[in-house]
């Protein structure tokens, strides 16, 4: 277990603890479901609303890795979930290269909403590319 942060609730100090999660996923259609299942290990440690948000955002980012990462069969998608001083940080990494856009389509589409959802739900997010791609987001714990 990792200590996330100490919060003052009334007079006593409450320490919130939950485990870190690391998982390697296949770069195929099974990845998003496996990613959601891995977040279930945090149930009971973080509020259920946060689990729902984590599941949605992790699923979107893993799906983007599968669809747009130009990965081959043996390349894995990795997820790391770690407590921070204010909530949780999720990193989704793949060995592919990201091609991101800063524009939103004017016409509504059925797909392509992943990063918009990340922008709306996450407290912070970003992308690191260095021959591979790592998209991260943080969600602050609301107490």
Backbone as a printed PyTorch tensor [residue, N CA C, xyz], in Angstrom:
tensor([[[  0.8280,  -1.1700,   0.0000],
         [  0.0000,   0.0000,   0.0000],
         [  0.8770,   1.2400,   0.0000]],

        [[  0.3430,   2.2740,  -0.5470],
         [  1.0350,   3.5410,  -0.6040],
         [  0.1730,   4.5890,   0.0670]],

        [[  0.7870,   5.4550,   0.8330],
         [  0.0260,   6.5260,   1.4580],
         [ -0.2230,   7.5930,   0.4110]],

        [[ -1.4770,   7.9300,   0.2020],
         [ -1.8170,   8.9440,  -0.7770],
         [ -1.6400,  10.3280,  -0.1980]],

        [[ -2.3260,  10.6030,   0.8620],
         [ -2.1910,  11.9080,   1.4970],
         [ -2.8900,  11.8930,   2.8370]],

        [[ -2.5370,  12.8370,   3.6330],
         [ -3.1970,  13.0000,   4.9200],
         [ -4.1970,  14.1370,   4.7890]],

        [[ -5.4040,  13.9050,   5.2190],
         [ -6.4580,  14.9100,   5.1360],
         [ -6.9400,  15.2470,   6.5420]],

        [[ -7.2550,  16.4890,   6.7740],
         [ -7.8100,  16.8820,   8.0510],
         [ -9.3330,  16.7980,   7.9290]],

        [[ -9.8970,  15.8820,   8.6610],
         [-11.3440,  15.7160,   8.6980],
         [-11.7450,  15.9810,  10.1430]],

        [[-12.3130,  17.1460,  10.4020],
         [-12.5610,  17.5250,  11.7860],
         [-11.2270,  17.7800,  12.4530]],

        [[-11.0250,  17.2480,  13.6320],
         [ -9.7480,  17.4240,  14.3200],
         [ -8.7630,  16.2970,  14.0680]],

        [[ -9.2210,  15.0390,  14.0080],
         [ -8.2230,  13.9890,  13.7800],
         [ -7.6970,  14.0260,  12.3490]],

        [[ -6.5090,  13.5100,  12.1630],
         [ -5.8900,  13.4370,  10.8440],
         [ -6.2360,  12.0880,  10.2400]],

        [[ -6.8330,  12.0930,   9.0540],
         [ -7.2140,  10.8520,   8.3780],
         [ -6.2040,  10.5820,   7.2660]],

        [[ -5.6200,   9.4000,   7.2680],
         [ -4.6550,   9.0280,   6.2450],
         [ -5.3570,   8.1200,   5.2410]],

        [[ -5.3290,   8.5110,   3.9830],
         [ -5.9600,   7.7200,   2.9310],
         [ -4.8860,   6.8570,   2.2840]],

        [[ -5.1250,   5.5550,   2.2530],
         [ -4.1520,   4.6320,   1.6830],
         [ -4.8420,   3.7780,   0.6250]],

        [[ -4.1360,   3.5330,  -0.4680],
         [ -4.6260,   2.5930,  -1.4550],
         [ -3.4550,   2.0920,  -2.2780]],

        [[ -3.6380,   0.9540,  -2.9220],
         [ -2.5200,   0.3410,  -3.6450],
         [ -2.2380,   1.0160,  -4.9770]],

        [[ -1.0020,   0.8490,  -5.4230],
         [ -0.6440,   1.2130,  -6.7880],
         [ -1.0280,   0.0420,  -7.6820]],

        [[ -1.2980,   0.3360,  -8.9480],
         [ -1.6560,  -0.7110,  -9.9100],
         [ -0.7240,  -0.5960, -11.1010]],

        [[ -0.1790,  -1.7270, -11.5480],
         [  0.6010,  -1.7720, -12.7830],
         [  0.1210,  -2.9790, -13.5700]],

        [[ -0.1750,  -2.7600, -14.8440],
         [ -0.6450,  -3.8680, -15.6750],
         [ -0.1310,  -3.6870, -17.0990]],

        [[  0.2090,  -4.8050, -17.7330],
         [  0.5790,  -4.8390, -19.1530],
         [ -0.5570,  -5.5150, -19.9080]],

        [[ -0.9870,  -4.8750, -20.9830],
         [ -2.1490,  -5.3550, -21.7340],
         [ -1.7700,  -5.7040, -23.1670]],

        [[ -2.4980,  -6.6320, -23.7710],
         [ -2.2900,  -6.9020, -25.1870],
         [ -2.7730,  -5.7140, -26.0110]],

        [[ -2.1660,  -5.5030, -27.1410],
         [ -2.5640,  -4.3650, -27.9870],
         [ -3.6450,  -4.7950, -28.9790]],

        [[ -4.7520,  -5.3120, -28.4260],
         [ -5.8590,  -5.7530, -29.2740],
         [ -7.1930,  -5.4320, -28.6030]],

        [[ -8.2630,  -5.9720, -29.1370],
         [ -9.6140,  -5.6520, -28.6940],
         [ -9.8640,  -5.9790, -27.2230]],

        [[ -9.0430,  -6.8130, -26.5940],
         [ -9.2410,  -7.1930, -25.1900],
         [ -8.7210,  -6.1430, -24.2120]],

        [[ -7.9280,  -5.2090, -24.6920],
         [ -7.1940,  -4.2980, -23.8200],
         [ -8.1040,  -3.3920, -22.9790]],

        [[ -9.1110,  -2.7910, -23.5760],
         [ -9.9580,  -1.8460, -22.8270],
         [-10.6890,  -2.5430, -21.6840]],

        [[-11.2050,  -3.7180, -21.9430],
         [-11.9130,  -4.4610, -20.8900],
         [-10.9630,  -4.8350, -19.7610]],

        [[ -9.7740,  -5.3160, -20.1170],
         [ -8.7810,  -5.6730, -19.1010],
         [ -8.3530,  -4.4470, -18.2980]],

        [[ -8.2730,  -3.3000, -18.9460],
         [ -7.9200,  -2.0580, -18.2540],
         [ -8.9800,  -1.7110, -17.2130]],

        [[-10.2460,  -1.8070, -17.6010],
         [-11.3270,  -1.5250, -16.6510],
         [-11.2900,  -2.5000, -15.4770]],

        [[-11.0380,  -3.7600, -15.7600],
         [-10.9700,  -4.7550, -14.6880],
         [ -9.8230,  -4.4490, -13.7210]],

        [[ -8.7210,  -3.9370, -14.2360],
         [ -7.5850,  -3.6270, -13.3570],
         [ -7.9200,  -2.4910, -12.3980]],

        [[ -8.7550,  -1.5570, -12.8250],
         [ -9.1380,  -0.4470, -11.9520],
         [-10.0400,  -0.9110, -10.8080]],

        [[-10.6720,  -2.0650, -10.9770],
         [-11.5450,  -2.5990,  -9.9230],
         [-10.7740,  -2.9030,  -8.6530]],

        [[ -9.4550,  -3.1060,  -8.7640],
         [ -8.6620,  -3.3830,  -7.5670],
         [ -8.6190,  -2.1760,  -6.6280]],

        [[ -9.0310,  -1.0130,  -7.1140],
         [ -9.0620,   0.1900,  -6.2790],
         [-10.4080,   0.3840,  -5.5890]],

        [[-11.4000,  -0.4590,  -5.9190],
         [-12.7050,  -0.3560,  -5.2710],
         [-12.5310,  -0.5670,  -3.7730]],

        [[-13.2200,   0.2100,  -3.0060],
         [-13.0940,   0.1280,  -1.5550],
         [-12.0230,   1.0670,  -1.0090]],

        [[-11.1530,   1.5500,  -1.9040],
         [-10.1070,   2.4910,  -1.4900],
         [-10.4310,   3.9180,  -1.9130]],

        [[-11.0940,   4.0490,  -3.0300],
         [-11.4440,   5.3780,  -3.5330],
         [-12.9580,   5.4190,  -3.7510]],

        [[-13.5510,   6.5990,  -3.7630],
         [-15.0100,   6.6910,  -3.9390],
         [-15.4790,   6.0470,  -5.2410]],

        [[-16.6880,   5.4990,  -5.2180],
         [-17.2100,   4.7960,  -6.3910],
         [-17.3260,   5.7160,  -7.6010]],

        [[-17.6160,   7.0040,  -7.3850],
         [-17.6840,   7.9320,  -8.5210],
         [-16.3160,   8.0460,  -9.1970]],

        [[-15.2560,   8.0040,  -8.3940],
         [-13.9170,   8.0870,  -8.9550],
         [-13.6080,   6.8270,  -9.7570]],

        [[-14.0400,   5.6690,  -9.2800],
         [-13.8290,   4.4130, -10.0240],
         [-14.5120,   4.5100, -11.3830]],

        [[-15.7200,   5.0550, -11.4170],
         [-16.4300,   5.2040, -12.6880],
         [-15.6600,   6.1170, -13.6380]],

        [[-15.1540,   7.2260, -13.1190],
         [-14.3600,   8.1380, -13.9530],
         [-13.0670,   7.4860, -14.4150]],

        [[-12.3960,   6.7760, -13.5110],
         [-11.1510,   6.0860, -13.8720],
         [-11.4170,   5.0640, -14.9700]],

        [[-12.4750,   4.2750, -14.8040],
         [-12.8130,   3.2680, -15.8160],
         [-13.0580,   3.8970, -17.1770]],

        [[-13.8210,   4.9800, -17.2040],
         [-14.1320,   5.6430, -18.4610],
         [-12.8650,   6.1770, -19.1260]],

        [[-12.0560,   6.9170, -18.3790],
         [-10.8770,   7.5410, -18.9730],
         [ -9.8170,   6.5210, -19.3570]],

        [[ -9.5870,   5.5250, -18.5110],
         [ -8.6070,   4.4790, -18.8450],
         [ -9.0540,   3.7280, -20.0890]],

        [[-10.3370,   3.4050, -20.1460],
         [-10.8660,   2.6980, -21.3150],
         [-10.6690,   3.5160, -22.5870]],

        [[-10.9540,   4.8080, -22.5200],
         [-10.7770,   5.6820, -23.6910],
         [ -9.3160,   5.7470, -24.1250]],

        [[ -8.3960,   5.9160, -23.1770],
         [ -6.9830,   6.0480, -23.5370],
         [ -6.3970,   4.7370, -24.0510]],

        [[ -6.8200,   3.6260, -23.4790],
         [ -6.3530,   2.3290, -23.9750],
         [ -6.9130,   2.0670, -25.3690]],

        [[ -8.1660,   2.3920, -25.5830],
         [ -8.7630,   2.2400, -26.9120],
         [ -8.0140,   3.0940, -27.9340]],

        [[ -7.6700,   4.3350, -27.5530],
         [ -6.8800,   5.1790, -28.4500],
         [ -5.5290,   4.5460, -28.7620]],

        [[ -4.9040,   3.9290, -27.7720],
         [ -3.6250,   3.2570, -28.0100],
         [ -3.7720,   2.1360, -29.0210]],

        [[ -4.8430,   1.3530, -28.8690],
         [ -5.0740,   0.2360, -29.7930],
         [ -5.3680,   0.7580, -31.2010]],

        [[ -6.2330,   1.7600, -31.3060],
         [ -6.6660,   2.2500, -32.6140],
         [ -5.6330,   3.1140, -33.3260]],

        [[ -4.8890,   3.9310, -32.5720],
         [ -4.0420,   4.9390, -33.2040],
         [ -2.5510,   4.7850, -32.9130]],

        [[ -2.1800,   3.7940, -32.1080],
         [ -0.7880,   3.6550, -31.7020],
         [  0.1170,   2.9600, -32.6990]],

        [[ -0.4300,   2.4540, -33.7920],
         [  0.3540,   1.7120, -34.7900],
         [  1.1750,   0.6060, -34.1360]],

        [[  0.5270,  -0.1280, -33.2250],
         [  1.2110,  -1.1920, -32.5010],
         [  1.1070,  -2.4990, -33.2640]],

        [[  2.1040,  -3.3430, -33.0900],
         [  2.0650,  -4.6860, -33.6540],
         [  1.6750,  -5.6600, -32.5520]],

        [[  1.4020,  -6.8540, -32.9370],
         [  0.8160,  -7.8550, -32.0440],
         [  1.5440,  -8.0380, -30.7070]],

        [[  2.8490,  -8.0640, -30.6980],
         [  3.5900,  -8.3540, -29.4660],
         [  3.8830,  -7.1180, -28.6150]],

        [[  3.4430,  -5.9530, -29.0450],
         [  3.7080,  -4.7480, -28.2650],
         [  2.6080,  -4.5520, -27.2280]],

        [[  3.0160,  -4.2130, -26.0150],
         [  2.0700,  -4.0930, -24.9100],
         [  1.6960,  -2.6440, -24.6440]],

        [[  0.5350,  -2.4870, -24.0790],
         [  0.0810,  -1.2160, -23.5310],
         [  0.2120,  -1.3540, -22.0180]],

        [[  0.8190,  -0.3730, -21.3760],
         [  1.0120,  -0.4460, -19.9300],
         [  0.1930,   0.6320, -19.2280]],

        [[ -0.3280,   0.2590, -18.0750],
         [ -1.0640,   1.2000, -17.2360],
         [ -0.4060,   1.2200, -15.8670]],

        [[ -0.1740,   2.4170, -15.3730],
         [  0.2990,   2.6090, -14.0030],
         [ -0.6730,   3.5450, -13.3070]],

        [[ -1.1580,   3.1380, -12.1650],
         [ -2.0400,   3.9670, -11.3470],
         [ -1.3700,   4.1280,  -9.9890]],

        [[ -1.1230,   5.3740,  -9.6080],
         [ -0.4220,   5.6420,  -8.3600],
         [ -1.0870,   6.7810,  -7.6090]],

        [[ -1.0940,   6.6770,  -6.2810],
         [ -1.6150,   7.7810,  -5.4880],
         [ -0.6970,   8.9920,  -5.5950]],

        [[ -1.2840,  10.1520,  -5.4840],
         [ -0.5250,  11.4050,  -5.4390],
         [ -0.8760,  12.1040,  -4.1310]],

        [[ -0.3300,  13.2650,  -3.9290],
         [ -0.6340,  14.0110,  -2.7240],
         [ -2.0500,  14.5370,  -2.6840]],

        [[ -2.7880,  14.4280,  -3.7920],
         [ -4.1360,  14.9940,  -3.8540],
         [ -5.1520,  14.0680,  -4.4880]],

        [[ -4.7450,  12.8950,  -4.9470],
         [ -5.6940,  11.9880,  -5.5940],
         [ -4.9910,  10.8100,  -6.2250]],

        [[ -5.1860,  10.6510,  -7.5270],
         [ -4.6060,   9.5170,  -8.2340],
         [ -4.0990,   9.9660,  -9.5980]],

        [[ -3.0080,   9.3550, -10.0280],
         [ -2.4300,   9.6190, -11.3480],
         [ -2.4170,   8.3020, -12.1160]],

        [[ -2.9290,   8.3520, -13.3370],
         [ -2.9520,   7.2010, -14.2250],
         [ -2.0750,   7.5240, -15.4300]],

        [[ -1.2030,   6.5770, -15.7910],
         [ -0.3790,   6.7140, -16.9860],
         [ -0.6710,   5.5420, -17.9060]],

        [[ -0.9670,   5.8360, -19.1600],
         [ -1.1930,   4.8090, -20.1780],
         [ -0.0790,   4.9750, -21.2000]],

        [[  0.7650,   3.9420, -21.3200],
         [  1.9380,   4.0090, -22.2000],
         [  1.8580,   2.9570, -23.2890]],

        [[  2.3820,   3.3170, -24.4620],
         [  2.5310,   2.3400, -25.5330],
         [  3.7450,   2.7240, -26.3640]],

        [[  4.3490,   1.7560, -27.0490],
         [  5.5530,   2.0390, -27.8180],
         [  5.3080,   2.7460, -29.1470]],

        [[  4.0660,   3.0840, -29.4440],
         [  3.7410,   3.7730, -30.6960],
         [  3.9250,   5.2740, -30.5820]],

        [[  3.6890,   5.9390, -31.6820],
         [  3.8050,   7.3990, -31.7180],
         [  2.4180,   8.0260, -31.7470]],

        [[  2.2350,   9.0650, -30.9470],
         [  0.9410,   9.7520, -30.8890],
         [  0.8570,  10.8090, -31.9730]],

        [[ -0.3130,  10.9180, -32.5360],
         [ -0.6200,  12.0210, -33.4410],
         [ -1.8530,  12.6980, -32.8720]],

        [[ -1.6200,  13.7620, -32.1100],
         [ -2.7090,  14.4420, -31.4240],
         [ -3.0680,  15.7280, -32.1430]],

        [[ -4.3050,  16.1050, -31.9950],
         [ -4.7700,  17.3610, -32.5740],
         [ -5.3680,  18.2270, -31.4750]],

        [[ -5.2520,  19.5130, -31.6200],
         [ -5.8070,  20.4410, -30.6360],
         [ -7.1310,  21.0350, -31.0960]],

        [[ -7.7700,  20.4190, -32.0460],
         [ -9.0300,  20.9530, -32.5370],
         [-10.1590,  19.9730, -32.2660]],

        [[-11.3540,  20.5040, -32.2120],
         [-12.5440,  19.6870, -32.0190],
         [-13.3670,  19.7910, -33.2890]],

        [[-13.8390,  18.6640, -33.7530],
         [-14.6590,  18.6230, -34.9590],
         [-15.9230,  19.4520, -34.7810]],

        [[-16.3080,  20.1800, -35.8100],
         [-17.5390,  20.9600, -35.7520],
         [-18.7770,  20.0860, -35.8670]],

        [[-18.6670,  19.0010, -36.6160],
         [-19.7890,  18.0850, -36.7700],
         [-19.7020,  16.9920, -35.6970]],

        [[-20.8170,  16.6890, -35.0420],
         [-20.7990,  15.6170, -34.0450],
         [-20.4390,  14.2770, -34.6850]],

        [[-19.6690,  13.4880, -33.9590],
         [-19.2910,  12.1610, -34.4360],
         [-19.6330,  11.1240, -33.3830]],

        [[-19.6880,   9.8730, -33.8170],
         [-19.9640,   8.7920, -32.8800],
         [-18.7290,   8.4050, -32.0860]],

        [[-17.5480,   8.6160, -32.6250],
         [-16.3190,   8.2770, -31.9120],
         [-15.3920,   9.4860, -31.9230]],

        [[-14.2650,   9.3380, -31.2460],
         [-13.3050,  10.4290, -31.2150],
         [-13.4870,  11.3880, -30.0580]],

        [[-14.1850,  10.9620, -29.0090],
         [-14.4660,  11.8250, -27.8700],
         [-13.5100,  11.5870, -26.7020]],

        [[-12.5790,  10.6640, -26.8310],
         [-11.7310,  10.2600, -25.7020],
         [-10.9870,  11.3930, -25.0260]],

        [[-10.2260,  12.1750, -25.7830],
         [ -9.4480,  13.2460, -25.1620],
         [-10.3340,  14.3880, -24.6740]],

        [[-11.4790,  14.5880, -25.3040],
         [-12.4220,  15.5840, -24.7980],
         [-12.9400,  15.1570, -23.4230]],

        [[-13.2460,  13.8770, -23.2720],
         [-13.6790,  13.3650, -21.9710],
         [-12.5700,  13.5270, -20.9310]],

        [[-11.3390,  13.2200, -21.3220],
         [-10.2170,  13.3880, -20.4010],
         [-10.1180,  14.8500, -19.9630]],

        [[-10.2510,  15.7640, -20.9140],
         [-10.1840,  17.1910, -20.6070],
         [-11.2790,  17.6120, -19.6360]],

        [[-12.4780,  17.0830, -19.8020],
         [-13.6150,  17.4740, -18.9680],
         [-13.5940,  16.8440, -17.5760]],

        [[-13.1020,  15.6030, -17.4690],
         [-13.1950,  14.8670, -16.1990],
         [-11.9300,  14.9790, -15.3600]],

        [[-10.7690,  14.8880, -15.9820],
         [ -9.5040,  14.8900, -15.2390],
         [ -9.2100,  16.2730, -14.6660]],

        [[ -8.5220,  16.2900, -13.5470],
         [ -8.0750,  17.5530, -12.9570],
         [ -6.9150,  18.1280, -13.7600]],

        [[ -6.0620,  17.2560, -14.2790],
         [ -4.9110,  17.6110, -15.1050],
         [ -4.6210,  16.4460, -16.0320]],

        [[ -4.0220,  16.7320, -17.1870],
         [ -3.5910,  15.6490, -18.0640],
         [ -2.5100,  16.1640, -18.9910]],

        [[ -1.8030,  15.2330, -19.6030],
         [ -0.7650,  15.6110, -20.5400],
         [ -0.2760,  14.4120, -21.3300]],

        [[  0.6330,  14.6920, -22.2500],
         [  1.1850,  13.6650, -23.1380],
         [  2.6980,  13.8180, -23.1520]],

        [[  3.3960,  12.6980, -23.0880],
         [  4.8400,  12.6740, -23.2330],
         [  5.1700,  11.7440, -24.3860]],

        [[  5.9410,  12.2360, -25.3450],
         [  6.3860,  11.3880, -26.4490],
         [  7.9070,  11.4120, -26.4890]],

        [[  8.4700,  10.2350, -26.6250],
         [  9.9150,  10.0950, -26.6800],
         [ 10.2110,   8.7920, -27.4200]],

        [[  9.7350,   8.6880, -28.6520],
         [  9.8220,   7.4300, -29.3800],
         [  8.6700,   6.5080, -29.0370]],

        [[  8.0550,   6.7530, -27.8910],
         [  6.8500,   6.0430, -27.4690],
         [  5.8770,   7.1180, -26.9770]],

        [[  4.7040,   6.6960, -26.5400],
         [  3.6910,   7.6490, -26.1100],
         [  3.2090,   7.3000, -24.7160]],

        [[  3.1410,   8.3090, -23.8560],
         [  2.5610,   8.1350, -22.5330],
         [  1.5820,   9.2850, -22.3120]],

        [[  0.3130,   8.9150, -22.1290],
         [ -0.7110,   9.9020, -21.8010],
         [ -1.0650,   9.6860, -20.3370]],

        [[ -1.0600,  10.7490, -19.5860],
         [ -1.3530,  10.6600, -18.1650],
         [ -2.5040,  11.6010, -17.8150]],

        [[ -3.1700,  11.2630, -16.7270],
         [ -4.1650,  12.1700, -16.1740],
         [ -4.1920,  11.9920, -14.6650]],

        [[ -4.6410,  13.0260, -13.9970],
         [ -4.8000,  12.9940, -12.5510],
         [ -6.2290,  13.4070, -12.2180]],

        [[ -6.7770,  12.7460, -11.2230],
         [ -8.0840,  13.1150, -10.7000],
         [ -7.9000,  13.3850,  -9.2110]],

        [[ -8.3000,  14.5700,  -8.7990],
         [ -8.2010,  14.9270,  -7.3950],
         [ -9.2720,  14.2180,  -6.5980]],

        [[ -8.9030,  13.7620,  -5.4250],
         [ -9.8380,  13.1100,  -4.5260],
         [-10.6770,  14.1790,  -3.8490]],

        [[-11.9750,  14.0710,  -3.9850],
         [-12.8830,  15.0430,  -3.3730],
         [-13.3370,  14.5040,  -2.0320]],

        [[-13.0280,  15.2480,  -0.9970],
         [-13.4070,  14.8060,   0.3450],
         [-14.4020,  15.7680,   0.9300]]])
